[in-house]
């Protein structure tokens, strides 16, 4: 039971608790008997609570795609409401947004520095790219968050998108309507559209990557001929147990709706859900539990085998958004160039490095916290150092260790924000990294 601490008026549980499984029908209560049995909306709820449903899909969506949860809360959301005023979104953009006028080329940035002074999570969001159209529920946006202060007496929810957190430096403590999520680099969390939350910083600062998914919710990709096991296994996804705040103190609520931020003042915390059941809820996942598969004789498999989560589009086999990782793994293919190949792709790729070294970029410049963009039908591949080393090395089984990179990959071209295009961290020389690749062609030698 998650009882209240009378001093702080927050849950007395110091650590977050979880239920395992992806997309399960969960049920959890912070006070005994708070959940009604055999029904969703009794005439009177226990403890004087209100019943409220949050739907992440249309009512008539097929059962396998239908997402909804019932919340039993101190006040319904309409009771946590007020007169909203516009709030400056700062560097946070929403698609469609006019991108910077950049020539077609690969792009890369150094890690963005943490800000000086106290900057909360919302003010610390900086859009790097947008794609698609949030209003038509297509596409995505990639951001960097830079924060140095807790969201004290402030909560937020995003009506435009679900949010995928990828911490790179510093832990996060997500206080959500559904419970508490403790998050560290190497883990990810997803907050569904419409779910209220606040972000605390146990380490006093945090930097990481953030993806807004405007389209269908992220789900586990099909494994196809891989079969029933490996990749991301459902049991490793963790959803928080119920925990609530009964706190009567002025609280600012910020809502992202229609591509704009809106704010109102409440007399109390809206994170007041005492019990809930359903399958529409936040969750976390430890990326180090991903079970990779790969080629064990020769040649490459497509990087799709490293997909953790995917948001489907109306075109079969073409994702609105894929979240792909490149974790520790063995490289064993014979007579094979093992780093990523040179290619051009209809998908566009925003890439980041959580820790270690990425095997396709060993010449420096792609350090933890850095990020790159290889847009639709633009060429990219290993740098000269990676190519020369991989082409001449004596091949033997080799384990890539201490590395974790990822991609936000979408079918839409990604528009680069003016902030990102003009930031001093942009590596202007990266555009020409292919020019350093040596000519090896010799018609007299096979």
C-alpha positions as CSV (number, residue, x, y, z in Angstrom):
1,X,0.0,0.0,0.0
2,X,1.3,3.5,-0.9
3,X,0.1,5.5,2.1
4,X,0.6,9.2,2.4
5,X,3.4,10.9,4.3
6,X,1.7,13.5,6.4
7,X,4.7,15.8,6.3
8,X,5.3,16.0,2.6
9,X,1.8,15.0,1.5
10,X,3.4,12.7,-1.0
11,X,3.6,9.0,-1.2
12,X,5.7,7.4,1.7
13,X,7.2,4.8,-0.6
14,X,10.9,6.0,-1.2
15,X,11.4,3.8,-4.3
16,X,9.1,3.3,-7.3
17,X,7.3,-0.1,-7.6
18,X,6.4,-1.8,-10.8
19,X,4.3,-4.4,-12.6
20,X,5.9,-6.2,-15.5
21,X,4.6,-6.8,-19.0
22,X,4.0,-4.8,-22.2
23,X,0.5,-3.6,-22.8
24,X,-1.0,-5.8,-20.1
25,X,-4.3,-5.1,-18.4
26,X,-3.0,-4.0,-15.0
27,X,-4.8,-3.1,-11.8
28,X,-3.2,-1.4,-8.8
29,X,-4.4,0.5,-5.7
30,X,-2.6,2.7,-3.2
31,X,-5.3,2.2,-0.6
32,X,-7.0,-1.1,0.0
33,X,-10.4,-1.4,-1.6
34,X,-10.0,1.7,-3.8
35,X,-10.6,-0.3,-7.0
36,X,-14.2,-1.3,-7.6
37,X,-14.7,-5.0,-8.3
38,X,-16.5,-6.2,-11.4
39,X,-17.4,-2.7,-12.6
40,X,-15.8,0.5,-13.7
41,X,-18.1,3.3,-12.6
42,X,-20.0,2.5,-9.4
43,X,-22.6,4.9,-8.0
44,X,-20.3,5.8,-5.2
45,X,-16.5,5.0,-5.3
46,X,-14.6,4.0,-2.2
47,X,-13.0,6.8,-0.2
48,X,-15.1,9.4,-2.0
49,X,-13.1,9.1,-5.1
50,X,-14.1,10.0,-8.6
51,X,-14.0,7.5,-11.5
52,X,-12.5,8.8,-14.8
53,X,-11.6,7.0,-18.0
54,X,-8.6,8.1,-20.2
55,X,-8.8,6.7,-23.7
56,X,-5.7,6.4,-25.9
57,X,-7.7,5.0,-28.8
58,X,-11.1,5.4,-30.3
59,X,-13.8,3.6,-28.4
60,X,-14.4,1.3,-31.3
61,X,-10.8,0.4,-32.0
62,X,-10.3,-3.4,-32.3
63,X,-9.7,-5.1,-29.0
64,X,-6.0,-5.7,-29.7
65,X,-5.4,-2.0,-30.4
66,X,-7.9,-0.6,-27.8
67,X,-6.1,1.4,-25.1
68,X,-7.8,2.8,-22.1
69,X,-7.5,3.0,-18.3
70,X,-9.9,3.8,-15.5
71,X,-8.6,6.1,-12.8
72,X,-10.0,6.5,-9.3
73,X,-8.9,10.0,-8.2
74,X,-9.5,12.6,-5.5
75,X,-10.8,15.0,-8.2
76,X,-11.5,14.4,-11.9
77,X,-9.3,16.2,-14.4
78,X,-12.1,18.7,-15.1
79,X,-11.8,19.6,-11.4
80,X,-8.1,20.3,-12.0
81,X,-8.9,23.0,-14.5
82,X,-8.9,26.8,-14.8
83,X,-8.5,29.7,-17.2
84,X,-5.6,29.0,-19.4
85,X,-3.1,31.5,-20.7
86,X,-0.6,31.0,-23.5
87,X,3.0,30.2,-22.4
88,X,6.1,30.9,-24.3
89,X,7.3,27.5,-25.7
90,X,10.9,28.7,-25.9
91,X,12.9,26.4,-28.2
92,X,10.1,23.7,-28.3
93,X,8.6,23.4,-31.8
94,X,5.8,21.2,-33.2
95,X,5.4,19.9,-36.7
96,X,4.8,21.2,-39.2
97,X,7.4,23.9,-38.6
98,X,9.5,25.6,-41.2
99,X,12.9,24.1,-41.1
100,X,16.2,26.0,-41.5
101,X,17.3,26.5,-45.2
102,X,20.1,24.0,-45.1
103,X,21.6,22.3,-48.2
104,X,21.2,18.5,-48.4
105,X,24.0,16.9,-46.3
106,X,24.6,14.8,-43.3
107,X,24.6,16.8,-40.1
108,X,26.1,16.3,-36.6
109,X,26.3,18.2,-33.3
110,X,28.5,18.0,-30.3
111,X,26.7,17.5,-26.9
112,X,24.8,20.6,-25.9
113,X,26.1,22.0,-22.6
114,X,24.0,22.1,-19.5
115,X,22.5,25.6,-18.7
116,X,23.7,27.8,-15.9
117,X,21.2,28.6,-13.2
118,X,17.9,26.9,-12.5
119,X,16.2,25.5,-15.6
120,X,13.2,23.1,-15.2
121,X,12.5,20.3,-17.6
122,X,9.9,22.1,-19.7
123,X,12.1,25.2,-20.2
124,X,15.0,22.9,-21.0
125,X,13.5,21.3,-24.1
126,X,15.2,22.2,-27.3
127,X,13.8,21.0,-30.6
128,X,16.3,19.7,-33.1
129,X,14.0,18.3,-35.8
130,X,10.3,18.0,-36.6
131,X,8.6,15.8,-39.1
132,X,5.0,15.3,-40.3
133,X,2.0,17.1,-38.8
134,X,0.9,16.8,-35.2
135,X,-2.6,17.9,-36.0
136,X,-3.1,15.1,-38.5
137,X,-1.4,12.7,-36.0
138,X,1.5,11.8,-38.3
139,X,5.2,12.2,-37.7
140,X,7.4,13.0,-34.8
141,X,9.9,15.5,-33.3
142,X,13.3,15.0,-31.8
143,X,14.5,17.1,-28.9
144,X,17.3,17.5,-26.4
145,X,16.4,18.2,-22.8
146,X,18.7,20.2,-20.5
147,X,17.5,20.6,-16.9
148,X,19.0,21.7,-13.6
149,X,15.9,22.1,-11.4
150,X,13.0,19.9,-10.3
151,X,9.5,20.6,-11.5
152,X,8.4,21.8,-8.1
153,X,4.7,22.7,-7.8
154,X,4.4,22.2,-11.6
155,X,2.8,19.4,-13.7
156,X,2.5,18.9,-17.4
157,X,0.7,16.8,-20.0
158,X,1.1,16.6,-23.7
159,X,-2.1,16.3,-25.7
160,X,-0.2,16.3,-29.0
161,X,2.0,13.3,-28.6
162,X,3.3,10.5,-26.5
163,X,6.8,11.1,-25.2
164,X,9.8,8.8,-25.3
165,X,12.6,9.7,-22.8
166,X,16.2,8.6,-23.5
167,X,18.4,9.8,-20.6
168,X,22.0,10.3,-21.3
169,X,23.4,12.1,-18.2
170,X,21.7,12.3,-14.9
171,X,18.7,10.3,-13.5
172,X,15.1,11.3,-13.7
173,X,12.2,10.7,-11.3
174,X,8.9,10.9,-13.1
175,X,6.0,11.5,-10.9
176,X,3.0,10.5,-13.0
177,X,-0.7,10.1,-12.4
178,X,-0.2,6.4,-12.5
179,X,2.7,6.2,-10.1
180,X,6.5,6.8,-9.9
181,X,9.1,5.9,-12.4
182,X,12.8,6.0,-11.6
183,X,14.9,6.4,-14.7
184,X,18.6,6.4,-15.4
185,X,20.9,6.4,-18.5
186,X,20.6,3.1,-20.2
187,X,16.8,3.0,-19.6
188,X,13.9,4.6,-21.5
189,X,10.4,5.6,-20.5
190,X,7.2,6.3,-22.4
191,X,4.5,8.7,-21.2
192,X,1.3,8.3,-23.2
193,X,-0.5,11.2,-24.7
194,X,-2.7,13.0,-22.1
195,X,-1.0,11.6,-18.9
196,X,0.0,14.2,-16.3
197,X,3.5,14.1,-14.9
198,X,6.3,16.1,-13.3
199,X,10.1,15.6,-13.6
200,X,12.5,15.6,-10.6
201,X,16.3,15.4,-10.9
202,X,17.9,13.2,-8.2
203,X,21.4,14.2,-9.5
204,X,20.5,17.9,-9.7
205,X,20.9,18.0,-13.4
206,X,20.0,15.9,-16.5
207,X,20.6,15.8,-20.2
208,X,19.0,13.5,-22.6
209,X,17.1,12.9,-25.8
210,X,13.3,13.2,-26.1
211,X,11.0,12.0,-28.9
212,X,7.4,13.1,-29.5
213,X,5.4,10.6,-31.4
214,X,2.4,12.2,-32.9
215,X,1.0,9.0,-34.5
216,X,-0.1,5.6,-33.3
217,X,1.3,4.6,-30.0
218,X,4.6,2.8,-29.8
219,X,4.4,-0.9,-29.5
220,X,6.6,-4.0,-29.8
221,X,7.6,-4.7,-33.5
222,X,6.7,-8.1,-35.0
223,X,9.5,-10.6,-34.9
224,X,8.7,-12.3,-38.2
225,X,11.0,-15.3,-38.8
226,X,12.9,-14.6,-35.6
227,X,10.0,-16.2,-33.8
228,X,8.8,-16.0,-30.3
229,X,11.9,-14.8,-28.4
230,X,14.7,-12.2,-28.4
231,X,14.7,-8.5,-29.2
232,X,12.7,-6.6,-26.5
233,X,10.7,-9.2,-24.4
234,X,7.4,-8.0,-23.0
235,X,8.2,-9.1,-19.4
236,X,11.0,-6.6,-19.2
237,X,8.7,-3.6,-19.5
238,X,7.7,-2.1,-16.2
239,X,4.6,-0.1,-15.4
240,X,4.4,1.8,-12.1
241,X,2.1,0.8,-9.2
242,X,-0.4,3.4,-8.0
243,X,1.0,6.3,-5.9
244,X,-0.8,9.6,-5.3
245,X,-0.3,13.1,-4.0
246,X,-3.0,14.7,-1.8
247,X,-1.4,18.1,-1.6
248,X,-3.2,21.4,-1.3
249,X,-0.7,23.9,-2.6
250,X,-0.7,26.2,-5.6
251,X,0.4,24.1,-8.6
252,X,1.0,25.3,-12.1
253,X,-0.4,23.0,-14.8
254,X,1.0,23.3,-18.3
255,X,-0.7,21.6,-21.3
256,X,0.7,21.2,-24.8
257,X,-2.2,21.3,-27.1
258,X,-2.4,22.2,-30.8
259,X,1.4,22.8,-30.9
260,X,1.2,25.5,-28.2
261,X,1.8,25.6,-24.5
262,X,-1.0,26.7,-22.2
263,X,-0.8,27.3,-18.4
264,X,-3.2,27.6,-15.5
265,X,-2.9,27.7,-11.7
266,X,-4.5,25.0,-9.6
267,X,-5.1,25.0,-5.9
268,X,-3.8,21.4,-5.5
269,X,-1.7,18.7,-7.2
270,X,-3.5,16.9,-10.0
271,X,-1.4,13.8,-9.5
272,X,-4.1,12.4,-7.2
273,X,-4.9,9.0,-8.7
274,X,-5.4,6.5,-5.8
275,X,-6.1,3.4,-7.9
276,X,-6.3,2.5,-11.6
277,X,-6.8,-0.4,-14.0
278,X,-6.3,-0.7,-17.7
279,X,-3.7,-0.9,-20.4
280,X,-3.0,2.8,-21.2
281,X,-0.2,3.8,-18.8
282,X,3.4,4.9,-18.6
283,X,6.2,2.4,-18.7
284,X,10.0,2.0,-18.6
285,X,12.5,-0.4,-20.1
286,X,16.1,-1.2,-19.5
287,X,17.8,-1.2,-22.9
288,X,20.5,-3.6,-21.6
289,X,17.8,-6.3,-21.4
290,X,17.4,-6.2,-25.2
291,X,18.4,-9.6,-26.7
292,X,20.1,-8.8,-30.0
293,X,20.2,-11.2,-32.9
294,X,22.5,-10.9,-35.9
295,X,24.4,-12.6,-38.8
296,X,26.5,-15.5,-37.7
297,X,28.3,-16.4,-40.9
298,X,28.6,-13.6,-43.4
299,X,27.0,-10.3,-44.5
300,X,24.8,-7.9,-42.7
301,X,21.3,-8.1,-41.4
302,X,19.2,-4.9,-41.8
303,X,19.3,-2.6,-38.7
304,X,15.6,-3.3,-38.2
305,X,16.6,-6.3,-36.1
306,X,17.6,-3.8,-33.4
307,X,14.1,-2.2,-33.2
308,X,12.9,-1.8,-29.6
309,X,9.6,0.0,-30.3
310,X,7.6,1.0,-33.4
311,X,4.8,3.3,-34.3
312,X,2.9,1.9,-37.3
313,X,1.7,4.0,-40.3
314,X,-1.1,3.2,-42.7
315,X,1.6,1.6,-45.0
316,X,2.4,-1.9,-44.0
317,X,6.1,-2.4,-43.2
318,X,6.8,1.4,-43.2
319,X,6.9,2.9,-39.7
320,X,5.8,6.3,-38.7
321,X,8.5,6.0,-36.1
322,X,11.0,3.3,-35.1
323,X,13.1,3.4,-32.0
324,X,16.3,1.4,-32.8
325,X,19.3,0.7,-30.6
326,X,22.9,-0.5,-31.2
327,X,23.9,-2.2,-27.9
328,X,26.7,-4.4,-26.8
329,X,26.9,-7.5,-29.1
330,X,29.2,-10.0,-30.6
331,X,30.5,-9.5,-34.2
332,X,31.4,-12.8,-35.8
333,X,30.6,-12.6,-39.6
334,X,33.3,-13.9,-41.8
335,X,34.8,-12.1,-44.8
336,X,32.4,-9.2,-44.1
337,X,32.7,-5.5,-43.6
338,X,31.2,-5.4,-40.1
339,X,30.4,-1.7,-39.4
340,X,27.2,-0.2,-41.0
341,X,27.4,-0.1,-44.7
342,X,27.2,3.0,-46.9
343,X,23.6,3.6,-47.9
344,X,20.8,6.0,-48.8
345,X,17.4,5.5,-47.3
346,X,13.8,6.6,-47.7
347,X,13.7,6.7,-43.9
348,X,15.3,9.6,-42.1
349,X,17.5,8.9,-39.1
350,X,18.1,11.0,-36.0
351,X,20.9,9.3,-34.0
352,X,22.3,9.8,-30.5
353,X,25.0,8.1,-28.3
354,X,24.2,7.4,-24.7
355,X,27.6,6.0,-23.8
356,X,30.7,4.4,-25.3
357,X,31.8,4.6,-29.0
358,X,29.7,3.9,-32.0
359,X,31.4,1.4,-34.4
360,X,30.5,3.4,-37.5
361,X,32.1,6.6,-36.3
362,X,35.5,6.0,-34.6
363,X,37.3,9.0,-35.9
364,X,36.2,11.3,-33.1
365,X,33.4,13.9,-33.0
366,X,30.6,11.5,-32.0
367,X,30.8,11.4,-28.3
368,X,28.2,10.6,-25.6
369,X,25.5,13.2,-25.7
370,X,26.2,14.1,-29.4
371,X,23.6,13.6,-32.1
372,X,23.4,13.4,-35.9
373,X,20.8,13.6,-38.7
374,X,20.9,11.6,-41.9
375,X,17.8,12.7,-43.7
376,X,15.7,11.1,-46.4
377,X,17.7,9.9,-49.4
378,X,20.9,11.5,-48.2
379,X,24.1,9.4,-48.2
380,X,25.9,8.3,-45.1
381,X,28.1,5.6,-43.7
382,X,31.3,4.9,-41.7
383,X,33.9,7.6,-41.5
384,X,37.4,7.0,-42.9
385,X,38.9,5.7,-39.7
386,X,36.1,3.1,-39.3
387,X,36.3,2.1,-42.9
388,X,40.1,1.6,-43.0
389,X,40.2,-0.2,-39.6
390,X,37.3,-2.6,-40.5
391,X,38.7,-3.3,-44.0
392,X,42.2,-4.3,-42.8
393,X,41.6,-6.0,-39.5
394,X,42.1,-9.7,-39.1
395,X,38.6,-11.0,-38.5
396,X,37.9,-13.0,-35.4
397,X,34.9,-13.0,-33.0
398,X,34.8,-9.6,-31.4
399,X,32.5,-8.2,-28.8
400,X,31.5,-4.6,-28.9
401,X,31.3,-3.6,-25.2
402,X,30.5,-0.5,-23.3
403,X,28.5,1.0,-26.1
404,X,24.8,2.1,-26.5
405,X,23.6,4.2,-29.5
406,X,20.1,4.7,-30.8
407,X,18.0,6.1,-33.7
408,X,14.7,7.8,-34.0
409,X,13.8,6.7,-37.5
410,X,10.8,8.0,-39.4
411,X,9.4,7.8,-42.9
412,X,9.2,11.6,-43.0
413,X,11.9,14.1,-43.9
414,X,13.0,15.8,-40.7
415,X,13.1,19.6,-40.7
416,X,16.0,21.1,-38.7
417,X,15.1,23.9,-36.3
418,X,16.8,27.3,-36.6
419,X,18.1,26.7,-33.0
420,X,19.9,23.6,-34.1
421,X,21.1,24.9,-37.4
422,X,22.7,27.9,-35.8
423,X,24.0,26.4,-32.6
424,X,27.8,26.5,-32.0
425,X,27.7,22.8,-31.3
426,X,26.9,22.0,-34.9
427,X,29.9,20.4,-36.6
428,X,30.1,22.2,-39.9
429,X,33.0,20.0,-41.2
430,X,30.9,16.9,-40.7
431,X,29.1,17.6,-44.0
432,X,32.2,16.7,-45.9
433,X,33.4,13.7,-43.9
434,X,33.0,11.5,-47.0
435,X,35.7,13.5,-48.8
436,X,38.3,12.0,-46.5
437,X,37.6,8.5,-47.8
438,X,40.6,7.4,-49.9
439,X,40.5,6.1,-53.4
440,X,41.4,2.4,-53.5
441,X,40.3,1.5,-57.0
442,X,42.9,-0.3,-59.1
443,X,41.7,-1.9,-62.3
444,X,44.8,-4.2,-62.4
445,X,44.0,-5.7,-58.9
446,X,41.0,-7.7,-57.9
